[in-house]
Each structure stands twice: as structure tokens, then as C-alpha cells.
Amino acid sequence: MTWIVFFAKSVKRVGFLKNRIGVIQRGKLELNELEQTVSFAGRELYFTNREFRILHLFFQYPGQVFSKGQIYRYAAGEREKDDLHTVEISISRIRKKLRECASEEMIVTVHGRGYKWKKEIETYFYEC
């Protein structure tokens, strides 16, 4: 098996597609790291810087559980005092914005541990 075939099968299996430099795609949802934008089926969705950073974290590691502290440190950096309630509010706002395009919640609460992004999402999105 050639390297390219192996890589293509791995990409398909994980459901992860990084088809352009700096662009991560999950179903019809696309996150552009270079332009710091998120779009669904070509339509741009607005996210604050903190919300974008949280989405970026989830897009990079779908299915991995992150505690509120981990999310906060990734989104805000070490420069700010920990305010874990900020994470809850940001997650709530992200969920609200994604509800326009998704039939199910993509960010799942793992009780007692934190949050994670659903791995398989291709079937959950519809045109908004």
C-alpha cells in the first residue's frame, strides 16, 4: 500500500479533512486558521476571538475531553486570571450559533470532566 493511499484511508476513517493549508473541515463546517474565520457551506459565521480559539481546540482534537481549565488556558492564555464560568458562557454561545446549522449538539458535556466535540458530524448538519 502506498503512503498516499494509506494517508487517504486514515483521513477518511478519522473524518478529518485538512484540504487547504490552514483550513480544517468538519462536515460542511470549515475553520480557517489563517483568516480566523468559520463558515458553514460557504456562509461565514461570526465568532469572538475566544469562541474561535475554543472551536479551534475542538477541531484539532475531536472526541477528546477537555476540562474547563484546559479550555480556558488555551482560549485565554496564562495572562488572565482563571474564570471558569467564562468557559461555560463561551460554550453556550458557540452552541447557540451552531444550532442554526446543526440538528444536534456538536459540543458534548461530559459530566464531571468537561467538554468534547462529537467525532462523527457529517450527518448532523443541514443547510441554514
Backbone bond lengths (Angstrom), bond angles and torsions (degrees), N, CA, C in turn:
res aa  C-N    CA-C-N  psi(-1)  N-CA   C-N-CA  omega(-1)  CA-C   N-CA-C  phi
1 M - - - 1.459 - - 1.530 108.34 -
2 T 1.302 116.00 129.71 1.456 119.14 -179.28 1.528 110.02 -74.65
3 W 1.308 115.31 161.82 1.459 120.74 -179.65 1.514 111.46 -61.24
4 I 1.333 117.15 -40.11 1.470 121.25 -177.83 1.522 110.83 -64.65
5 V 1.326 117.46 -43.33 1.465 120.97 178.78 1.521 109.85 -64.24
6 F 1.328 117.24 -43.85 1.461 121.09 178.87 1.524 110.56 -60.54
7 F 1.345 116.80 -45.58 1.457 121.01 179.68 1.520 110.89 -62.28
8 A 1.317 118.30 -45.06 1.464 122.33 -179.76 1.522 110.84 -60.57
9 K 1.325 117.50 -41.32 1.462 120.60 178.31 1.516 111.08 -67.05
10 S 1.326 116.79 -38.15 1.469 120.75 178.36 1.518 110.64 -64.99
11 V 1.318 116.61 -43.73 1.463 121.20 179.54 1.516 109.87 -61.12
12 K 1.313 116.96 -45.29 1.464 121.02 -179.20 1.527 110.65 -64.43
13 R 1.323 117.23 -41.72 1.460 121.50 -177.48 1.524 111.18 -63.52
14 V 1.310 117.31 -42.44 1.454 121.42 -177.27 1.526 111.25 -77.82
15 G 1.312 118.21 -21.90 1.457 120.94 -177.65 1.511 111.73 79.35
16 F 1.298 116.63 22.12 1.462 122.04 -176.52 1.514 108.64 -112.28
17 L 1.298 115.96 130.19 1.448 119.90 179.35 1.518 109.10 -133.66
18 K 1.291 115.08 119.39 1.458 120.22 175.10 1.518 104.91 -118.39
19 N 1.341 114.79 79.65 1.448 120.07 -169.93 1.523 113.71 -82.86
20 R 1.272 118.81 -20.09 1.459 122.39 175.57 1.517 107.10 -129.97
21 I 1.309 115.86 152.29 1.462 119.32 -178.78 1.520 109.72 -59.66
22 G 1.315 115.98 125.77 1.454 120.87 177.46 1.516 114.89 82.16
23 V 1.335 118.03 5.66 1.461 120.80 -179.80 1.523 108.86 -116.72
24 I 1.326 115.42 124.76 1.465 121.65 176.48 1.517 106.86 -112.41
25 Q 1.317 116.10 131.13 1.458 120.41 -176.48 1.518 110.13 -119.90
26 R 1.320 115.47 134.92 1.463 123.59 174.47 1.520 105.91 -128.56
27 G 1.325 117.19 101.12 1.448 120.09 -174.33 1.520 108.85 63.56
28 K 1.326 117.01 -128.09 1.468 121.58 178.53 1.524 112.14 -91.99
29 L 1.314 116.28 -0.52 1.459 121.86 179.64 1.524 108.52 -90.28
30 E 1.331 116.05 130.65 1.457 121.38 -174.11 1.520 110.33 -129.56
31 L 1.318 116.24 130.50 1.460 122.14 178.72 1.524 107.81 -114.79
32 N 1.324 116.50 121.32 1.455 122.05 179.42 1.517 108.33 -102.25
33 E 1.332 115.29 109.76 1.461 120.72 -177.05 1.522 112.47 -67.59
34 L 1.317 117.03 -36.25 1.467 120.89 -176.28 1.523 112.04 -72.49
35 E 1.330 116.32 -42.99 1.466 120.39 -179.44 1.523 112.74 -89.79
36 Q 1.326 116.17 -7.83 1.469 123.59 -176.99 1.526 111.10 54.06
37 T 1.334 115.35 51.42 1.464 121.44 178.47 1.515 110.30 -127.51
38 V 1.320 114.95 157.62 1.463 122.66 174.79 1.512 106.49 -127.99
39 S 1.323 115.93 133.75 1.464 118.79 178.34 1.514 110.19 -137.55
40 F 1.317 114.73 154.06 1.457 121.72 176.46 1.518 107.51 -123.72
41 A 1.331 116.39 119.08 1.468 122.93 179.67 1.529 110.68 49.69
42 G 1.344 116.34 41.71 1.454 121.04 177.68 1.517 115.35 86.80
43 R 1.323 117.72 -10.33 1.473 121.51 179.97 1.526 109.09 -96.84
44 E 1.327 116.29 124.11 1.459 120.07 -177.05 1.526 111.19 -73.97
45 L 1.327 115.15 136.22 1.462 122.39 175.60 1.526 107.31 -109.29
46 Y 1.322 116.92 140.76 1.457 120.71 -177.44 1.528 110.51 -92.39
47 F 1.330 115.83 128.77 1.460 122.56 174.52 1.517 108.15 -133.67
48 T 1.334 116.37 143.15 1.461 120.19 175.37 1.532 108.07 -67.84
49 N 1.315 116.49 169.00 1.457 120.68 179.48 1.532 110.81 -58.39
50 R 1.311 117.20 -44.92 1.461 120.56 -179.18 1.529 110.91 -65.08
51 E 1.318 117.63 -42.84 1.463 121.32 178.25 1.533 110.59 -63.15
52 F 1.326 116.36 -40.64 1.459 120.88 177.73 1.522 110.47 -60.71
53 R 1.318 117.02 -45.58 1.474 120.73 -179.59 1.529 111.39 -62.41
54 I 1.321 116.82 -39.00 1.469 120.12 177.96 1.526 110.07 -65.34
55 L 1.329 116.79 -45.46 1.471 120.29 176.77 1.527 110.77 -60.17
56 H 1.320 116.77 -41.41 1.460 121.71 179.27 1.526 110.23 -58.57
57 L 1.310 116.89 -44.44 1.463 121.50 178.04 1.531 110.73 -59.64
58 F 1.329 117.05 -47.89 1.464 120.97 -179.50 1.526 111.90 -66.25
59 F 1.328 117.38 -37.49 1.462 120.82 179.56 1.525 111.47 -65.60
60 Q 1.319 116.48 -35.93 1.461 120.45 -179.81 1.525 112.16 -70.83
61 Y 1.329 116.85 -33.01 1.459 121.12 -174.65 1.535 111.30 -131.87
62 P 1.331 118.11 66.81 1.467 119.79 -179.32 1.531 110.71 -64.32
63 G 1.310 115.44 137.21 1.457 120.67 179.01 1.520 114.18 89.25
64 Q 1.322 117.93 -15.94 1.464 120.58 179.77 1.523 109.46 -83.33
65 V 1.327 116.05 136.16 1.463 121.54 179.72 1.527 109.16 -86.16
66 F 1.344 115.22 131.35 1.457 121.53 176.99 1.520 109.15 -119.90
67 S 1.324 116.28 135.64 1.460 120.26 175.88 1.523 108.93 -73.87
68 K 1.318 115.96 164.52 1.466 119.74 177.49 1.528 110.61 -60.16
69 G 1.319 116.61 -38.21 1.466 120.74 179.25 1.524 112.11 -63.82
70 Q 1.333 116.98 -42.97 1.463 120.41 178.19 1.528 110.82 -63.18
71 I 1.326 115.89 -44.25 1.464 120.27 179.90 1.525 110.02 -62.64
72 Y 1.326 116.18 -44.72 1.466 120.18 -178.24 1.530 110.71 -61.81
73 R 1.336 116.67 -46.52 1.469 119.66 -178.59 1.526 111.16 -64.00
74 Y 1.329 118.03 -35.37 1.465 120.57 178.51 1.528 110.68 -70.52
75 A 1.324 116.32 -42.54 1.469 120.78 -175.01 1.522 112.78 -78.10
76 A 1.330 117.02 -38.50 1.468 120.35 -174.28 1.516 112.68 -104.61
77 G 1.306 116.98 -21.43 1.455 120.38 -176.44 1.519 110.00 80.90
78 E 1.295 115.63 176.83 1.465 121.53 -177.79 1.517 112.45 -77.61
79 R 1.320 116.96 -8.30 1.472 120.22 -172.69 1.513 113.59 -71.87
80 E 1.326 117.56 -18.62 1.453 120.41 -177.30 1.524 110.90 -110.22
81 K 1.323 115.41 154.59 1.463 121.23 177.24 1.529 108.72 -71.83
82 D 1.334 116.74 137.19 1.471 120.53 -179.54 1.518 111.59 -56.25
83 D 1.297 116.07 125.06 1.458 123.56 173.85 1.526 105.92 -136.31
84 L 1.316 115.73 88.31 1.465 120.93 -172.74 1.520 112.38 -66.97
85 H 1.315 117.30 -20.44 1.466 119.94 176.89 1.535 109.97 -65.06
86 T 1.328 116.35 -29.88 1.460 121.69 177.04 1.526 110.44 -59.19
87 V 1.332 116.84 -38.37 1.468 120.92 178.94 1.521 109.85 -63.57
88 E 1.334 117.38 -45.62 1.469 121.17 179.36 1.525 111.03 -58.37
89 I 1.315 116.46 -43.83 1.467 121.10 -179.87 1.529 110.28 -65.83
90 S 1.328 117.00 -44.82 1.468 120.56 179.91 1.525 111.31 -62.65
91 I 1.326 117.73 -43.31 1.467 121.46 178.49 1.525 109.63 -61.97
92 S 1.321 116.23 -42.33 1.466 120.93 178.82 1.527 111.11 -60.27
93 R 1.318 116.62 -42.64 1.472 120.99 -179.89 1.527 111.70 -68.33
94 I 1.326 116.73 -39.69 1.469 120.53 177.44 1.524 109.53 -62.71
95 R 1.328 116.42 -45.98 1.467 120.24 179.35 1.529 111.54 -59.00
96 K 1.322 115.59 -42.15 1.473 120.27 -179.95 1.529 110.76 -61.90
97 K 1.319 116.97 -43.31 1.464 120.82 -179.72 1.525 111.65 -68.03
98 L 1.332 117.36 -36.50 1.459 120.47 -179.52 1.525 112.49 -76.18
99 R 1.325 117.86 -21.01 1.468 120.78 178.59 1.523 112.69 -60.52
100 E 1.327 116.82 -24.75 1.459 120.60 177.59 1.524 110.91 -62.38
101 C 1.322 116.81 -27.44 1.467 121.03 -173.33 1.527 114.12 -118.78
102 A 1.301 118.26 -11.44 1.471 120.51 -174.55 1.514 111.68 -118.06
103 S 1.311 115.56 141.65 1.453 120.13 178.98 1.526 111.85 -84.94
104 E 1.323 117.58 -16.30 1.460 122.44 178.24 1.518 109.49 -135.14
105 E 1.321 115.47 162.32 1.462 120.38 177.38 1.523 109.23 -68.77
106 M 1.315 116.38 130.37 1.458 121.02 179.00 1.521 111.38 -91.95
107 I 1.335 115.98 -27.57 1.462 120.15 175.84 1.524 106.74 -98.89
108 V 1.320 114.96 118.27 1.452 121.67 -174.99 1.523 109.61 -103.08
109 T 1.324 116.09 136.08 1.459 121.11 174.06 1.522 108.48 -84.24
110 V 1.318 116.52 126.26 1.460 122.04 174.95 1.521 105.26 -105.31
111 H 1.320 116.35 101.23 1.463 121.49 -171.71 1.529 112.05 -56.15
112 G 1.324 114.16 131.65 1.454 121.45 179.62 1.516 113.91 81.05
113 R 1.345 118.11 -3.22 1.459 120.22 -177.29 1.523 113.07 -127.31
114 G 1.344 118.22 -45.67 1.463 119.95 -177.63 1.512 112.04 151.48
115 Y 1.333 115.74 -134.12 1.458 121.88 -175.15 1.528 109.87 -135.10
116 K 1.340 115.34 156.93 1.461 120.22 173.23 1.526 108.97 -149.33
117 W 1.321 115.70 159.91 1.463 123.20 176.24 1.524 107.82 -94.41
118 K 1.318 117.15 132.19 1.469 120.10 177.11 1.510 109.52 -59.58
119 K 1.331 116.67 137.48 1.459 120.89 -179.11 1.517 112.69 -72.06
120 E 1.300 117.56 -50.59 1.466 121.54 -176.52 1.514 109.66 -94.55
121 I 1.344 117.36 107.94 1.458 118.65 -176.55 1.513 114.51 -125.00
122 E 1.324 117.28 -6.64 1.453 119.14 -172.69 1.523 112.98 -53.42
123 T 1.329 117.77 -35.44 1.465 120.35 -175.20 1.524 113.14 -86.30
124 Y 1.310 118.12 -7.22 1.454 120.54 -173.59 1.527 114.30 -89.10
125 F 1.318 117.71 -15.12 1.451 119.80 -176.40 1.518 112.34 -94.00
126 Y 1.307 115.97 146.44 1.450 122.21 174.38 1.524 108.18 -135.07
127 E 1.299 117.44 167.02 1.463 120.37 -178.58 1.521 110.75 -65.89
128 C 1.331 117.31 131.58 1.464 121.08 178.43 1.496 110.58 -115.59
